């Protein structure tokens, strides 16, 4: 009951005893509703009230990436890593910033360090896949996608990337099979049906 929850949280936020958690939960509801501007503002307010709110910093780092604010995303990642040096999420946030800044060597080092500890980290595997694709290493990207799908078979971004790779390779039978799988997973998504029809 998102509407009811947001009303309760807004009432709490108007009180004299303001808490970081109130704004953090408002930000989570904004995320559910894809209201990312409001999400960013609520996260900033949460951190004004409690600068050590690590969860809020992690979310703010990700939403800053969404808005292209790489400096803020890196600031959040660095803060988290000072407090929690082993945080895989913060390391990968940092790696994503480096990829956007075209510092691929530094990004690869971070990604590999995460995978050496946790070979099944889906976010690290996804970043490595994206790098392979950007470098036109399509076979490597396909192998990595297979690994991720073995862990998370409904991983939509990587299944869509696999369609893009198959199309680039003119492997239209594989594209058709991938669209059929997506339609099976998401029967109400019209865009997959249209994609299949266009092929």
Buried (B, 14 or more C-beta within 10 A) or exposed (E): EEEEBBEEBEEBBEEEEBBBBBBBBBBBBBBEEEBBEBBBBBBBBBBEBBEEBBBBBBBBBBBBBEEEBBEBBBBBBBBBBEEEEEBBBBBBBBBBBBBBEEEBEBBBEBBEEBBEEEEEBBBBBBBBBBBBBEEEBBEBBBEBBEBBBEEBEEBEEBBEBBBEBBBEEEBEEBBBBBBEBBBEEBEEEEEBBEBBEEB
